[in-house]
Amino acid sequence: MGRYVLRRLLQMIPVFVGATLLIFLMVNVMGDPIAGLCGERRCDPATAAQLQREFGLDEPVRQQYLTYMGNVFTGDFGTAFNGQEVTELMSTAFPVTVRLTLIALLFEIVIGVTLGVITGLGRGRPVDTGVLLVTLVVISVPTFVTGLLLQLLLGVKWGWIRPSVSSEAPFDELILPGLVLASVSLAYVTRLTRTSIAENRRSDYVRTAVAKGLPRHRVVVRHLLRTSLIPVVTFIGADIGFLMGGAIVTERIFNIHGVGYQLYQGILRQNTQTVVGFVTVLVLVFLIANLVVDLLYAVLDPRIRYV
């Protein structure tokens, strides 16, 4: 196991470098960030040259990337064009998005897996058909429509919740945004769990457990559910990064100043340092989540061994 983890960590290095290089190049072709600093009027040549020297934009892109990566390994993600440190923006944005992501993951795991087990064990029954129809509707409706509709009904019309989240963003105010953020993924987790449960019910090891006379709940939990969760864990592991990076729509709807909000502002203002810094951390989140998922395979399925 130790050698496998070490090998995976070494494999993460070129992936991290390649992903950050690609993002760095893409962000640098978005436009002229100096023009965004000057607003609608063009910067005079002297001011533009001074700003380029100040932010290191007068150097070749290759040198800019090497300088950026060297600073990243020391914990310096650069300075935004408004003079604020990117790490300072991260310290306020990431805790909010992490809380929002945790709530969304909780909805996915608890509701999605539970509904998937129920429908997988009762395939073809009315409950199964009803859940499939509901999940199909959830997948078909765009997230921004679901978010705006729930905000209008629960927040504005009925007054059950705050229409927008406060600056502190406590857990209780993030429940509805977390549900909106998790809605599509929750539907996929339900369908994925249902399919996996239905397929593994016919497996030999499940039939053997039933033939031994084991209680039904033990057969389901210890034998059927563990191996059936492997594709679900794979999906949820990849979904962690998507939830954190893809929360732009949800955060805009509920006025949440998290990672999505900062990325939106950075792209809108062509603030390359902010965008690259936040995406760099999200790349690390993706890589670590995938490593944890691979290690969980051996926990869920004893037939899997890492050497």
C-alpha positions as CSV (number, residue, x, y, z in Angstrom):
1,M,0.0,0.0,0.0
2,G,2.8,2.4,0.9
3,R,4.6,1.9,-2.4
4,Y,1.3,2.4,-4.3
5,V,0.6,5.7,-2.5
6,L,4.2,6.9,-3.2
7,R,3.8,5.9,-6.9
8,R,0.5,7.7,-7.2
9,L,2.0,10.8,-5.6
10,L,4.8,10.8,-8.1
11,Q,2.3,10.4,-10.9
12,M,0.4,13.5,-9.6
13,I,3.4,15.7,-10.2
14,P,3.4,15.8,-14.1
15,V,-0.4,15.9,-14.0
16,F,-0.3,18.9,-11.7
17,V,2.3,20.7,-13.8
18,G,0.5,20.0,-17.1
19,A,-2.9,21.1,-15.7
20,T,-1.6,24.3,-14.2
21,L,0.4,25.1,-17.4
22,L,-2.7,24.6,-19.5
23,I,-4.8,26.8,-17.3
24,F,-2.0,29.4,-17.2
25,L,-1.8,29.5,-21.0
26,M,-5.6,29.7,-21.4
27,V,-6.0,32.5,-18.9
28,N,-3.2,34.5,-20.5
29,V,-5.0,34.5,-23.9
30,M,-8.3,35.7,-22.4
31,G,-7.3,39.3,-23.2
32,D,-5.2,42.1,-22.0
33,P,-5.5,42.4,-18.2
34,I,-3.9,45.8,-18.2
35,A,-6.8,47.1,-20.4
36,G,-9.2,45.7,-17.8
37,L,-7.4,47.7,-15.1
38,C,-7.8,51.0,-17.0
39,G,-11.5,50.5,-17.5
40,E,-13.2,51.8,-20.6
41,R,-10.4,54.3,-21.4
42,R,-7.2,53.0,-22.9
43,C,-4.1,53.2,-20.7
44,D,-1.4,55.6,-21.8
45,P,1.7,53.8,-22.9
46,A,3.8,54.8,-19.8
47,T,1.1,53.6,-17.3
48,A,0.6,50.4,-19.2
49,A,4.4,49.7,-19.3
50,Q,4.7,50.4,-15.5
51,L,1.8,48.1,-14.7
52,Q,3.2,45.3,-16.9
53,R,6.6,45.6,-15.0
54,E,4.8,45.7,-11.7
55,F,2.9,42.5,-12.3
56,G,5.6,40.7,-14.3
57,L,3.6,40.8,-17.5
58,D,6.4,42.2,-19.6
59,E,8.3,38.8,-19.3
60,P,7.7,35.9,-21.7
61,V,4.9,33.6,-20.8
62,R,7.3,30.7,-20.1
63,Q,9.2,32.8,-17.6
64,Q,5.9,34.0,-16.0
65,Y,4.8,30.4,-15.5
66,L,8.2,29.4,-14.0
67,T,8.1,32.3,-11.7
68,Y,4.5,31.6,-10.7
69,M,5.2,27.9,-10.0
70,G,8.3,28.8,-7.9
71,N,6.2,31.1,-5.8
72,V,3.4,28.5,-5.5
73,F,5.7,26.1,-3.8
74,T,6.5,28.8,-1.2
75,G,2.8,29.4,-0.6
76,D,2.7,32.7,-2.6
77,F,-0.1,32.7,-5.2
78,G,0.5,36.2,-6.3
79,T,-1.3,39.5,-5.9
80,A,-4.6,40.4,-7.5
81,F,-4.7,43.5,-9.7
82,N,-6.5,45.4,-6.9
83,G,-3.5,44.9,-4.6
84,Q,-5.0,42.2,-2.5
85,E,-3.1,39.0,-1.9
86,V,-4.7,36.0,-3.6
87,T,-4.1,33.9,-0.5
88,E,-6.2,36.4,1.4
89,L,-9.0,36.0,-1.1
90,M,-8.7,32.2,-0.7
91,S,-8.8,32.4,3.1
92,T,-12.3,34.0,2.9
93,A,-13.7,32.1,-0.2
94,F,-12.6,28.5,0.4
95,P,-14.1,28.0,3.8
96,V,-17.5,29.1,2.5
97,T,-17.3,26.8,-0.5
98,V,-16.0,23.9,1.5
99,R,-19.1,24.2,3.8
100,L,-21.4,24.4,0.8
101,T,-19.7,21.4,-0.8
102,L,-19.9,19.4,2.4
103,I,-23.7,20.0,2.6
104,A,-24.0,19.1,-1.1
105,L,-22.1,15.9,-0.6
106,L,-24.2,15.0,2.5
107,F,-27.3,15.3,0.4
108,E,-25.7,13.2,-2.4
109,I,-24.6,10.4,0.0
110,V,-27.5,10.2,2.4
111,I,-30.4,10.8,0.0
112,G,-28.9,9.5,-3.3
113,V,-27.5,6.3,-1.9
114,T,-30.6,5.6,0.2
115,L,-33.0,6.1,-2.8
116,G,-30.6,4.1,-5.0
117,V,-30.7,1.1,-2.6
118,I,-34.4,1.2,-2.2
119,T,-35.1,1.4,-5.9
120,G,-32.4,-1.2,-6.7
121,L,-33.9,-3.7,-4.4
122,G,-37.4,-3.0,-5.6
123,R,-36.7,-2.7,-9.3
124,G,-39.8,-2.4,-11.4
125,R,-42.1,-1.4,-8.5
126,P,-44.0,1.9,-8.3
127,V,-41.4,3.4,-6.0
128,D,-38.7,2.6,-8.5
129,T,-40.7,4.1,-11.4
130,G,-41.5,7.2,-9.4
131,V,-37.9,7.9,-8.3
132,L,-36.7,7.4,-11.9
133,L,-39.2,9.9,-13.2
134,V,-38.2,12.5,-10.5
135,T,-34.5,12.1,-11.1
136,L,-35.0,12.4,-14.8
137,V,-36.8,15.7,-14.2
138,V,-34.1,17.0,-11.9
139,I,-31.4,16.1,-14.5
140,S,-33.4,17.8,-17.3
141,V,-33.9,21.1,-15.5
142,P,-30.9,23.4,-15.5
143,T,-29.4,24.2,-12.0
144,F,-30.1,28.0,-12.3
145,V,-33.8,27.3,-13.0
146,T,-34.0,25.1,-9.9
147,G,-32.1,27.6,-7.8
148,L,-34.1,30.6,-8.9
149,L,-37.5,28.8,-8.5
150,L,-36.7,27.6,-5.0
151,Q,-35.3,31.0,-4.0
152,L,-38.5,32.7,-5.3
153,L,-40.9,30.2,-3.6
154,L,-39.1,29.6,-0.3
155,G,-37.4,32.9,0.2
156,V,-39.5,35.6,-1.5
157,K,-43.0,34.3,-1.6
158,W,-43.3,32.1,1.5
159,G,-40.5,33.7,3.6
160,W,-39.2,30.4,5.0
161,I,-35.6,31.2,4.3
162,R,-33.4,34.2,3.6
163,P,-33.4,34.9,-0.2
164,S,-29.7,35.5,-0.1
165,V,-26.9,34.2,2.2
166,S,-25.3,36.5,4.7
167,S,-21.6,37.3,4.5
168,E,-20.8,34.8,7.3
169,A,-22.5,32.0,5.4
170,P,-23.4,29.7,8.4
171,F,-24.4,26.1,7.8
172,D,-28.1,26.7,8.3
173,E,-28.2,29.3,5.5
174,L,-26.3,27.0,3.1
175,I,-28.8,24.1,3.3
176,L,-31.0,25.2,0.4
177,P,-28.0,26.3,-1.8
178,G,-26.3,23.0,-1.0
179,L,-29.4,21.1,-2.1
180,V,-29.5,23.1,-5.3
181,L,-25.8,22.5,-5.9
182,A,-26.2,18.8,-5.3
183,S,-29.5,18.3,-7.1
184,V,-28.2,17.0,-10.5
185,S,-25.4,15.0,-8.9
186,L,-27.9,13.5,-6.4
187,A,-30.0,12.3,-9.2
188,Y,-27.0,10.7,-10.9
189,V,-25.9,9.0,-7.6
190,T,-29.4,7.6,-7.2
191,R,-29.5,6.1,-10.6
192,L,-25.9,4.8,-10.4
193,T,-26.6,3.2,-7.0
194,R,-29.8,1.7,-8.3
195,T,-28.1,0.1,-11.4
196,S,-25.2,-1.2,-9.4
197,I,-27.4,-2.7,-6.7
198,A,-29.7,-4.4,-9.3
199,E,-26.7,-5.9,-11.2
200,N,-24.9,-7.2,-8.1
201,R,-28.0,-8.8,-6.6
202,R,-27.5,-11.6,-9.1
203,S,-23.8,-12.1,-8.2
204,D,-22.7,-15.5,-6.8
205,Y,-21.3,-14.1,-3.6
206,V,-24.8,-12.5,-2.8
207,R,-26.5,-15.8,-3.6
208,T,-24.1,-17.6,-1.4
209,A,-24.7,-15.2,1.5
210,V,-28.5,-15.7,1.1
211,A,-28.1,-19.5,1.0
212,K,-26.2,-19.4,4.3
213,G,-29.3,-17.9,5.9
214,L,-27.8,-14.5,6.8
215,P,-30.2,-11.8,7.7
216,R,-31.4,-9.7,4.9
217,H,-30.0,-6.4,6.3
218,R,-26.6,-8.1,6.7
219,V,-26.6,-9.4,3.1
220,V,-27.5,-5.9,1.8
221,V,-25.1,-3.9,3.9
222,R,-22.0,-6.1,4.2
223,H,-22.1,-8.0,0.9
224,L,-24.2,-6.2,-1.6
225,L,-23.8,-2.5,-0.8
226,R,-20.0,-2.5,-0.2
227,T,-19.1,-3.7,-3.7
228,S,-22.0,-1.8,-5.3
229,L,-20.6,1.5,-4.0
230,I,-17.4,1.4,-6.0
231,P,-18.8,3.2,-9.1
232,V,-20.7,5.6,-6.7
233,V,-17.5,6.4,-4.8
234,T,-15.7,7.0,-8.1
235,F,-18.4,9.5,-9.2
236,I,-18.5,11.3,-5.8
237,G,-14.7,11.6,-5.7
238,A,-14.7,13.3,-9.1
239,D,-17.7,15.3,-8.1
240,I,-16.0,17.0,-5.2
241,G,-13.9,19.1,-7.5
242,F,-16.8,19.8,-9.8
243,L,-18.9,21.0,-6.9
244,M,-16.3,23.4,-5.6
245,G,-15.3,24.7,-9.0
246,G,-18.8,24.5,-10.5
247,A,-20.6,26.4,-7.8
248,I,-20.5,29.7,-9.8
249,V,-24.2,29.6,-10.7
250,T,-25.4,28.6,-7.2
251,E,-23.2,31.2,-5.5
252,R,-24.4,33.9,-7.9
253,I,-28.0,33.1,-7.2
254,F,-27.7,33.1,-3.4
255,N,-25.1,35.8,-3.2
256,I,-22.5,33.5,-1.7
257,H,-18.9,34.9,-1.8
258,G,-17.1,31.7,-2.3
259,V,-14.7,30.2,-4.9
260,G,-17.3,30.4,-7.7
261,Y,-17.9,34.1,-6.9
262,Q,-14.1,34.9,-6.9
263,L,-13.6,33.0,-10.2
264,Y,-16.5,34.8,-11.8
265,Q,-15.1,38.2,-10.7
266,G,-11.6,37.2,-11.8
267,I,-12.8,36.2,-15.3
268,L,-15.0,39.3,-15.6
269,R,-12.2,41.6,-14.7
270,Q,-9.5,39.6,-16.5
271,N,-7.7,39.2,-13.2
272,T,-5.3,36.4,-14.2
273,Q,-3.6,36.0,-10.8
274,T,-6.9,35.3,-9.1
275,V,-8.2,32.9,-11.7
276,V,-4.9,30.9,-11.9
277,G,-4.4,30.8,-8.2
278,F,-7.9,29.5,-7.4
279,V,-7.8,26.9,-10.3
280,T,-4.4,25.7,-9.1
281,V,-5.9,24.8,-5.7
282,L,-8.9,23.2,-7.4
283,V,-6.5,21.0,-9.4
284,L,-4.9,19.8,-6.1
285,V,-8.4,19.1,-4.8
286,F,-9.1,16.9,-7.8
287,L,-5.9,15.0,-7.5
288,I,-6.2,14.3,-3.8
289,A,-9.8,13.3,-4.1
290,N,-8.9,10.8,-6.9
291,L,-6.2,9.3,-4.7
292,V,-8.5,8.9,-1.8
293,V,-11.1,7.2,-4.0
294,D,-8.5,4.7,-5.3
295,L,-7.6,3.9,-1.7
296,L,-11.2,3.4,-0.8
297,Y,-11.6,0.7,-3.5
298,A,-9.6,-1.7,-1.3
299,V,-11.8,-0.9,1.7
300,L,-15.0,-1.5,-0.2
301,D,-13.9,-4.6,-2.1
302,P,-11.5,-7.0,-0.3
303,R,-10.6,-8.6,-3.7
304,I,-8.7,-5.4,-4.6
305,R,-5.1,-5.3,-3.4
306,Y,-2.5,-2.6,-4.0
307,V,1.2,-3.5,-4.3
